[in-house]
Structures are given as C-alpha cells and as structure tokens.
Amino acid sequence: MKRIKKDYPFFNLFSIVGTWESINLNPTVIIYRNDKEYLLSIIYVSETTKQASPATYEIQQDGSQYFIATASKRLYVDYDPAKDVLNISSLGHYLRN
C-alpha cells in the first residue's frame, strides 16, 4: 500500500523532540537535535546483562514523510499532534514520557 500525504500530514520535527515509550513494549526512543540534524536513538536493553545500548539514526525526509534508514530498511516516523502519539513503522505507537 502506497503512503500518501493526506494519510501522513507534514509535521515539524521540533514537536517530537523528547523521550518516547512504546505501548507495545518495544525499545524506548529518544529524539533530539544535534546542530542542524534531528536524530532518533533506539535504546535497546540486554535481557541478560541489563545494559542499555543505543542505536542512533538521522531522521531524513522524503517529500512529506520522515524516516530513518536502518541497515535493512526504512522505518517511517509519523506523528499525531492531536493525540500526541508517535508512530514508527514496524515498532508501533509511542507515548511521550
């Protein structure tokens, strides 16, 4: 299914800066600005050692859609300002912490 602009309206990246917790028990996400770039860090916690290890990606834009490029695919980043809910494709919905 092709993503179209009306389904995923444009939003300002500044509005999603912060810490986000998954409602699906996926890793916590932190979004922040570094000079001119916005970065998204996914915080993975090892179940055996209990140590956190972040994976950081630059948030990129393709038309009106934002995404991060992982080693294997693009994960799209969408935001619903009315509900203050972040959605990352394949990781699900996140609530602001």
Secondary structure, DSSP 8 states (H G I E B T S, - for coil): ----TTTS----GGGG-EEEEESSS--EEEEEEETTEEEEEEEEE-TTT--EEEEEEE-EEETTEEEEE-SS-EEEEEEETTTTEEEETTTEEEEE-
